[in-house]
Amino acid sequence: MKKRFASIWFRHLTTDWFAIRRPELRRVPFVFTAPVHGRLLITAANPIAEGQGVGAGMVVADAKAILPSLEVFDDRPGMAEKLLKTIGLWCIRYTPVVAMDYPDGLTLDISGCAHLWGGEREYLRDIVSRLRGKGYDTRMAIADTIGASWATTRFGKVVPIVESGSQLETLLPMPPAALRLEQETVQRLHKLGLKTIGSFVGMPHAVLRRRFGKGLLLRINQALGVEEEFIEPLKPIPPYEERLPCLEPIWSCYL
């Protein structure tokens, strides 16, 4: 069976969850914050705040100067992980193999599943429409590999379904960050003028390994399907059961 994977990306996971529970915040710019080295930094911002120049990593005082009406709430440690696990367990209705892609995504092994919904397009549409209906800003893509589906979900601009065997053509115009590389590696590639995957993916492996280490080659091979990538699926908690064994058989006699 041909392997197919789906990647789901929640662009505003925690703020969407908060707005679902407090609908009055859906039209208000707000952020989550946490203290970092003595400064109060933004850890997540809702779409309205982002649209007005406020984003994660900013100092709260600077953000309030830009946007005085900004609502500020304390971040909740571990909330993103709990949300991903809950949504991931919900997604098991679509495939038995669902894994968390922390901090803002899920990976689904959908091999042999999509035809039950009438094909991959209908399968994707059903999942995305249900999640968006619940209030989550969701993007999703399907490809032969985890890496290609992840890249298409976050950097693809046209088609969310990558035809089997065409992951290389899909990745070529994307930036290096689409390969899930370390930030340091991405910065080094940009400094050398290698701003798309197509600008370096054809280079000799020895050259890439010498300049950027094994990590770059690993991510390229995983995205192209040359090297297999494994995921750790979520396991739902078994339903509670209780058993009471009897030491001796019970026999009733009616006189």
SULJODA-V905084 format. One record per residue. RES is the residue in one small letter. SS is DSSP state (H for helix, E for strand, - for the rest). OMEGA is omega in whole degrees, 0 to 359 (NA if undefined). Layout:
RES&SS&OMEGA  RES&SS&OMEGA
This chain:
m&-&179  k&-&180  k&-&174  r&-&182  f&E&175  a&E&176  s&E&177  i&E&181  w&E&176  f&E&189  r&-&180  h&-&189  l&H&187  t&H&180  t&H&174  d&H&180  w&H&181  f&H&180  a&H&177  i&H&181  r&H&177  r&-&186  p&H&181  e&H&181  l&H&184  r&H&180  r&H&184  v&-&175  p&-&178  f&E&183  v&E&168  f&E&182  t&E&177  a&E&178  p&E&179  v&E&179  h&-&176  g&-&178  r&E&178  l&E&184  l&E&177  i&E&179  t&E&178  a&E&180  a&E&178  n&-&185  p&H&181  i&H&179  a&H&179  e&H&180  g&H&180  q&-&172  g&-&180  v&-&182  g&-&181  a&-&180  g&-&180  m&-&172  v&E&184  v&H&180  a&H&178  d&H&180  a&H&179  k&H&177  a&H&178  i&H&187  l&-&184  p&-&182  s&-&184  l&-&175  e&E&185  v&E&179  f&E&178  d&E&176  d&-&179  r&-&182  p&-&178  g&-&183  m&H&181  a&H&180  e&H&179  k&H&180  l&H&180  l&H&180  k&H&180  t&H&180  i&H&178  g&H&178  l&H&176  w&H&182  c&H&179  i&H&175  r&H&181  y&-&178  t&-&179  p&-&184  v&-&180  v&E&180  a&E&176  m&E&175  d&E&187  y&-&14  p&-&189  d&-&182  g&E&176  l&E&174  t&E&181  l&E&170  d&E&187  i&-&181  s&-&178  g&-&183  c&-&191  a&H&183  h&H&179  l&H&177  w&H&179  g&-&179  g&-&185  e&H&181  r&H&179  e&H&178  y&H&179  l&H&183  r&H&182  d&H&181  i&H&183  v&H&182  s&H&179  r&H&180  l&H&177  r&H&177  g&H&176  k&H&177  g&-&182  y&-&176  d&-&193  t&E&169  r&E&184  m&E&177  a&E&182  i&E&180  a&E&180  d&-&185  t&-&178  i&H&182  g&H&181  a&H&178  s&H&178  w&H&181  a&H&182  t&H&179  t&H&187  r&H&185  f&H&179  g&-&184  k&-&186  v&-&188  v&-&180  p&-&180  i&E&180  v&-&181  e&-&183  s&-&178  g&-&184  s&-&182  q&H&180  l&H&180  e&H&180  t&H&185  l&H&188  l&-&183  p&-&184  m&-&178  p&-&180  p&H&181  a&H&179  a&H&179  l&H&180  r&-&182  l&-&172  e&-&183  q&H&179  e&H&179  t&H&178  v&H&180  q&H&179  r&H&178  l&H&179  h&H&180  k&H&179  l&-&179  g&-&180  l&-&190  k&-&174  t&-&179  i&H&180  g&H&182  s&H&181  f&-&186  v&-&180  g&-&179  m&-&177  p&-&182  h&H&180  a&H&180  v&H&180  l&H&181  r&H&182  r&H&184  r&H&189  f&H&178  g&-&183  k&H&184  g&H&180  l&H&180  l&H&179  l&H&182  r&H&177  i&H&182  n&H&179  q&H&181  a&H&181  l&H&180  g&-&178  v&-&179  e&-&184  e&-&178  e&-&183  f&-&178  i&-&178  e&-&186  p&-&174  l&-&179  k&-&180  p&-&179  i&-&180  p&-&178  p&-&183  y&-&177  e&-&176  e&-&182  r&-&179  l&-&180  p&-&178  c&-&181  l&-&181  e&-&177  p&-&179  i&-&182  w&-&179  s&-&181  c&-&178  y&-&180  l&-&NA
